Amino acid sequence: MALKDHERFCLDSEVSLTCSSIEYPMRVADHINTTFKQRNFEPALATWYGDETGAGSGGACGWEDDVKNPPFSSMISAGNANIFLKGKGCGHCFQACKPITVTISDECPGLCNTVPFHFDLSGFAFGAMAHPGQDHNLRQLGQVDVQYQRVPCSYGGTNIAFKVSEKVNPSWFSMAIEYADGDGGFKHVEIAQGGTKNFVAMDNIWGAVWKVDVDPSFQPPFSFRLTSADGKTVVANNVIPENFSVGQKYSSNVNFA
């Protein structure tokens, strides 16, 4: 079956080229820093991995199996270098085909970089691009050309959550950040102890995981000041309690507008 035959299985879109076979542009540098404000559709290759209706992985972003549960709900994708951006792409949201919207939750290295932009979707998300009842047929193709665009993330009223690392100790605290609306990425993350407003900068060590080296006297509850990549700021007060547990996820009462 020719690659272009996937058009029989993809739903029509307001953008006529969203699911058609296309040529890749010669220049990719102009796109790498694109934000959702520009709203330009670009060509990409889409594949899928894992089980046919599987949730995919949050491995390279630090979300682990959380991607299978709401609000991610298995609608995730790994991205190649121009999408994953050495981890800075974690949490970015993209619209493609139906259109569906997916969150970048992992990296697709190696062969995924043979084209400028490559989305390796969960089996569930890839099938969601199909006409009703045609998801299996679409997955059988293995790969399809799509048009995509960066869009604001929206998790339906779910607030930002913080998942405490399994390896924290009295001198080192780290956590993964999930469910950020809007840009989805962060320019700065800061932490304050015990209800104070004395915020200390944290370092992004990989994916969506941030850490801080502290004196053992630095005690919870912990608050966080988050600055998104597009410059918006929210403060999650006392979100990590005094008796927090490693590996546990704690929800705040804030998100980006």
Buried (B, 14 or more C-beta within 10 A) or exposed (E): EEEEEBEEBBBEBEBEEBBBBBEBEEEBEEBEEEEBEEEEBBBBBBBBBBEBBBBBBBBBBBBBEBBBEEBBBBBBBBBBBBBBBEBBBBBBBBBBBBBBBBBBBBBBEEEBBEBBBBBBBBBBBBBBBBBEEBBEBBBEBEBBBBBBBBBBBBBEEBBBBBBBBEEBEEEEBBBBBBBBBBBBBBBBBBBBBBEEEEBEEBEBEBBBBBBBEBEEEBEBBBBBBBBBBBEBEBBBBBBBEEEBEEEEBBBBEBBBE
